[in-house]
Amino acid sequence: MAVARYSQDVLEEFFRQIPRRESERMGEPLIQVPNELDEFVLNQNDFGETLREWRMSNDLTNPRNRDIHLLETDKMGKIVNLVQSEIQRLGNIRLSFQIQVNFTRERNEQLQESKYFFKDDTAEVIMARGNTREAIEQNFRRFIGGMEGQIQSWNDQGSGWTADGIPKLYMQIAP
């Protein structure tokens, strides 16, 4: 253990700080990994590069981040670029998405709020060869379409909940 800590200190001295959790038990956030996509942060990197989870936080004061269709069109390029850079680093990958959606409804003259996480049930394999951009876009659109279908189904059953923003999007990537 002491040797590992010393080795890490030596590496950090010669290169730069290594992104990691400051305290695993406290659950403090990771040090932000510099990348060209300012909105993405490496949220989790476990098991020796076998699972990487990227988190994108959205500013809900921006009305474009409150609409699912606008979020899809605005963020698609950034999502594709990040996943393609992960494909270059890791080769063939499994990709899945998770989105936190805020909901509101009015009942008995009171505004109720709720949060729901939509998770991709299937981790699609994206091959490092071929048109990866198209495969990534198709995978994300399929996920968004399924999420919209589920929200519509709830509304058809009379839930009254309306989507009021997407504060977080997660991408899980595994080789």
Secondary structure, 3 states (H helix, E strand, C coil): CHHHHHHHHHHHHHCCCCCCECCCCCCCCECCCCCCCCCEEEEEEECCCCEEEEEEECCCCCHHHCCHHHHHHHHHHHHHHHHHHHHHHHCCEEEEEEEEEEEEEEECCEEEEEEEEEECCCCEEECCCCCHHHHHHHHHHHHHHHHHHHHHHHHHCCCCCEECCCCEEEEEEEC
